[in-house]
Amino acid sequence: MSDQPQFTVKIDQNKYLPEGGREVHAIVSVESAGGVAAAAPAAQAAEVIIIDTSGSMTYPDTKLRAAIAAAQTAVDTLRDGVMFAVVSGSNSAKMVFPQQAALVPANERNRAAAKAALKRLTAQGGTAIGSWLRLADQLFDPYQAGVRHAILLTDGKNQHESPEELQAVLARCAGRFVCDCRGVGTDWEVAELRKVANALLGTVDIVADPADLVADFRAMTQAAMGKAVADVALRVWTPQTARLKFVKQVMPNVQDLSAMRAETAPQAGDYPLGAWGAESRDYQICVEVPPGEVGKELRAAWVKLVVPGGPGQEAQVLATGNVLAQWTDDEALSTKINARVAHYTGQSELADVIQEGLAARRDGDLDTATARLGRAVKLADEAGNEAVTAALRKVVDVLDPATGTVRLKANVEKADEMSLDTTSTKTVRTRKDETVRTRRSEV
């Protein structure tokens, strides 16, 4: 696998625990380099573009026209030989190109035919996202050894199937392909589309102005074309007496992976990370261990980055790292918090308080909304998360960012509120001048 990126794992933590201490936190930084020029061999990559063609896409009709142009751009961005299809979704899913339910290789003839078929799209009917994903899963089925990526665009709520039906489809599709989700306009639900994106290890974002769809689709397709390893997992082993409390992705966005664990061996489980190219991502793990004697050191977790093998096959180990715990009576050692652990703990809280604040605002609980969004302003300011700070300033008037003193704006554009919601989980890395922080009394 000479064209595969080279992976490294770095662990950031303060291993020292006070007497009686139980919780070990660590940031696992995974970086891959090389392999981009080759990327995945064309036959090992598959792309499905799913466009909402429900009736609301014609209100205004600029949405449908922009979606067609964006899908055409995505088709043009595919590398030669990548297997692809275009699907339209309303009450049910239909093939746009090719006509039969199969993927075809990207070449000059098939690209031209796909773009011509897209021009003929019309919009009618409702929205049943689960049925769209079921067809995508069927199309990807023969290509499970390769990089599998879907783009899903919708402008509305999933009104024509039950939440249970959608959940069943997500459970079926999890781990079988990655799906980046986009909502155009403001008549869709962020929480609903985030649920789809999280289950399928993708991203969710708002494209408030249909004119921005073309650039967004081009960027998503280019990113997918840069992936070189189809399925990577974080394998975490913990001692028999320990308990893994959570595993979260914390960079480039916050996503709790804890519920996605697949048991692989006694005391070990895999957490899916999706496809990789040349990139870096950070993960936070928290392990609860029984207290040890002063001076004792323990391996609280053994982290491996793996490409899981098929039935009866060994996993390919790409990189490893250790999370340690050592008990000390030296307060200066045990009260230091690793800067990256502190930073990402704050970023995870930032995502939570923004979503809680927006929910409270929608429910008319203005006191809670003010408190939560004020806390968000303070956390975003501390982290240097300028994108979130800018999004917050469209929803609240910031009186003092250092203390999180804010006033809710009386009139907020719905697009600004939804943009803050989708931006809430996007994180930034620690400022370079940070070293360590000391545990405060409230920690």
N, C-alpha and C positions, 0 to 999 in steps of 0.2 A: 504494500500500500504506500508506494513512494510519493504519490501525489496527496497523501493525507497530511493535514496540518500536524505539527508537533505540539503536544499539550504539556502544560505545567500546572501544578497545584501549589498554592502558597497559603499557609494558615496564619491568620492574625488573631492573637488572643493574649490575655494576661492569664497565665496558667495558675497563678497563686490564689488560693482560697483561704479565707480565715478559718480558724477552728470552728468546726460544725458546719462549714460552708458546703452547699450541695449543688449549686447551679454553675455549669460551665458554658460560656458563650464563646463562639469563634466565628470569624469570617473566613470562608473558604473562597479564595480567588482562583478562578480557572481562566487560563489564557491559552489561546491556540495561535500559532504563527506558521506562515508558509501554506502551501497547498491552494492558494487562491487562484493563481494563474491557470492551474489545471482545473480547479474546482471539481465537481463531481463529473465523471465521464457522462456524456450526454445520455446514454442509454439508461443511466442510473438515476436520472432526475425526471420528475413528473410534476406537472402544474395543472390545476383546475381553477378556472376563473368563474365565479358565481355572481350573476347580476340579478338584482331584484327587478322583476318586471310586473309587480302588482300595479293596480290601477292608480295608486297614489303617486307613482313615479312620473305621471303626466301633470301633476299639480305642484309647481309649474313644469312644463315639458322640457325645460332646460335641464332638469335632473336626468331624464332618460337620455337626452342627447349627450350630456356630459359623461354619463356612465358608459355609453357606447364608445365614445372617443377614448375614455380611459381604458376600457377593455381592449380596444384596438392597439393602444400604446403598449399595454402589457404583452400582447401577442407579438408585437414587433421587438420587444425587449428580450424575449426568450432566446437562448442559445440554439444554434442549429442542432437538431437531433433530440432535443428535450421533448418528452412525450407530453401532450397537452390536450385539453378540451375546454370548451366554453359552455356553461350551463345557465339557463334562465330559471328564475324561481318566482312562483306566485303561490296559489293553493297547492301546487305540486311542482316538481322539478322537471324541466324538459331540456333535451339536448339542443344547443344552438349550432355547435360544430364540434365534431362531425355529427351527422344525423343519427348514426348508431351509437349505442352506449359503450364507447371505447375511447382510448387515447390514441392520438396519431402523432408522428414526429414533426417537430417544427422544421419547416423548410419553406422555400419561397412560395411554392404552390399552395401549401396548407395554410400559411399565414394569410395569403390573399383571399382564399376561400373563407377563412374564419372571419376576416374583417368584412367581407361582403355579406356573410350571414348575419353579423351583428347589425349592419345597417338596416336589415329588414325587421328588427325587433319592434314589437308593439307592447303596450302595457295594459294589462287587465287582470282582475281577480284579486285575491288576498295574499296573506303572508303565512307561510308554514315552513320555517327555517329548518326544522328537523328533516323534512322531506328533501330539501336541497342538499343537506349534509349526507343523507343516506345515499343519494346518487353519487356524490363525490367519493364516498367510501367505496362504492361498487367500482367506480372508475380506477381508483388507486389500488384495488385489491391485488392485481397481478404484479405490482411494482413495490412490494413491501421491503425489498432489499435496498431500494434507492432512496434518495431525498424526495419527500412528498410534501408539497406545499399547495395550499389553497388560499385564494382571496375571496372574501365574502362581503358584498356590498348590499346594504338594505337602507330603506328610508322609513321603515315603520315598525310597529310592535308585532310580535309573533301571535297574531290573534286567531289564526285558523288551525291551531292544534293546541292541545293542553300542555301546561308546564311539564307534566309527567311524561308526555310523548317526547318532548324535546330532551328531557333529562335522559330518557332511555337511549335516544340516538347518541347523545354526547358520551354516555357510558360505553356504547358500542364503538365509537370512533376514536376515543382517547388512546393515544399511542400509535394510531394508524396513519395519521397525517397531522401536520401543523397548519393552523388556519389563522390568518390575519383578518380581523373584522373591521369594517368601516361603516359608520352611519352617516348618511348624507342628509342635510337639513336638520330639523329639530323635532320630528314627530316619532322618533324611536327612543328606546329606553337604554340608558347607559348600563344599568345593572344587568339587564337581560343579555346585551351583547358582550359585556365583560364576562359573564358566565360561560358563554360559548368560547370566547378567546382563551380564558383560563383553562378550560377543560382540554383545549386543543393546543396549549402551549404557544398561543399566538399573541398578537397585540390588538388593542382596541383603540379607536380614535374617532373623533368627529371631523367631518369635512363639511363645515357649515355652508360654504359657498361651493356649489357644484363645479365652478370654474377651476377649483383646486384639485379636482379628482385626477386629472391626467398626470400631474406631477407626482401625486401620492401613489398611484398605481405603478408608475415607472420606478419609483424608489423601492416599493415593496418587491417588485419583480426582480430588480437588480440585486437586492439583498438575498432573495431566494436563489438566484443564479450563482451567488458566491459561496453557497454551502457545499461542503465537501464530505462530511461524515453524516450519515442519515440519522442514526439514533445513538445518542450518548446518554449515559445515566450516572448519577452520583450514588455510589454504593457505600452505605454507612454501616459499620460494625460497631456495636457497643458491648461492654462487659455484661455478664449475666445479671449483675445486681443493678445495672444502670437503666435509665429510661430516657429514650430520645423524645424530648418534648415537642420540638418542631424542626422542620427544614423549610427555609424560605429562600426564594430568589430575591435579592435586594438590589441588584443592578443588572440591567438598565431599568428595570421596573420591579415593583414589589409584587410577588405572587407566592402564596403559601402552597408548598408542594406536599405538605405532610400527609394529606389524604390520598395521595397518588402512590404511596409506598407499595412495592411488590416484594414480598418476602423471597429471598434468594438462598438463604442458609440460616442455620441457627444464629440468632442475634444479629442478622444482617438483612438489609433491604435496599432495593433500588428505587431511586427517585428520578423520573424521566426528565431530561433536559432538552429534548428535541434535537434538531439538526444543527451542525456547526460548520462555520467557515473559519476565517482568520478573525478572531474577536476575543473579547474578554467579558466575563460575567462574574458577579459575586453572589455568594450564598451565605446565609446565616444559619448556624445550627445551635441548638440548646440541648444540653444533656444534663439530666439529674443523676447524680452519683451519691452513694452512701458516704457520709463523712468519714475521713480517714485520720490517722494520727499525724501530728505535726512532723514534717519531714518526709512523709510518704508521698511518692509520685505514682500516678496512675495514668494509663492510656484510657482517656474517657471515650474516645472514638477513633476509629481507623477509617479514613476516607479514601475511597478509590474512585477514579474516573474510569468508566468502563464502556466498551461497546458490547452490550449483552449478546451472548451467543444464542443460536437457535436450539431446538430440543436436542439434548445430548451433547451440546457444544460448550466449551469453556468460553467465558467472557474474555475479551481482549482488554487488558489493563493498560490504560494510557498514561496515568500518573497517580501518585498516592501522597497522602499527608497524614500526620498525627495530630489529634487534639488531646492536650495533656491537662492533668490536674495535679497540683501539689499543695499540700496544706502547710501553712506557715503561721507563726505567732508574731511575725513582723508586720505591723499595721501598715507601714509605708509600702510594702510589696502588695499586700492583699487589697488595699483600697484604690489602687490604680485601675482605671478602666482603659482598655485599649482604645485608641482614638477611632479606629474603623468600626469596632463593635458599637461604641457610643453613637457614632454618626449614623450607622444604618438602623440602630434601634430607634433613633429619632425619626428617620425617614419612614420606617414602617408605621410609627405612631402618626406621622403627618398624613399618610394616606387614610388612616382610620378616622382621624378627627375631621378631615375635609368631608368625607362621605357622611359621617354622623351629622356634621353641621349643615350640610345641604339637605339632608333628610329632615332635620328639625325645622329648617326654614320652610320646606314644602308643607310641613304639618302645622305651621303657624306657631311653633314654639320658639319665639324670637330670642328669649334669654339663652336657651341652650345653643341655638345657632350662633349667637354672638360669642359665647364662651368658646365653643369648639373652633370656630373660624379664627378667633383671636389667637387661640393656642396654635393653630396652623400657621398663622403669620409669623409667630415667634419661632417656631421650628424651622420654617422655610428660610427665615432670616439667618438663623444660626448655622444652617447647613449650606448657605450660599446657593440655594436652589432658586435661581432667578426665574425660570420658566413658571414654577408654581407661584412664586411671589407676584409675577405679572398677572397670572390668571386670578389670584385672590383679589388683587386691587380692582378688578372689574366687578367684584361682588360685594366688597366691603371698602369703606373709607378707613385707611390705616392712620391712626393717630400717633401710635408709638410702636414701631416694629419690635423693639427690644423687649417690651413688656407684653406685647400682643394685645394692645389696646386698640379696639376697632369699633366702627359703627356700621351696621348693615346699610347698604344702599337701598333706597326706597324702590327704585325701578331698575331691574336687571334684565338684560336681554337673555332669552332662554338659551341662545347659542353660547353665551358667556358662562352661564351656569353649567351647561353640559361640558363645555371645554375644560372648566375647572375640575369637574368630576373625572374626565378621562385623563387629565394631566396629573391628578392626585397620586397616581401610582408610579409616575416617572421619577427616577432618582438621579442624583449627581454623586460623583465621587467626593471623598473628603478633600478639604483644602490642604494644599501641600505643606503649609506651615504648622499643621496640627501634629501633636505628638501624643500625649496621654492626657486624660482627664481624671480627676479624683472623684471617687464616689461621694455624692452629697448625702446629707442625712435622709433625704426623701427617697433615695435609690434603694 
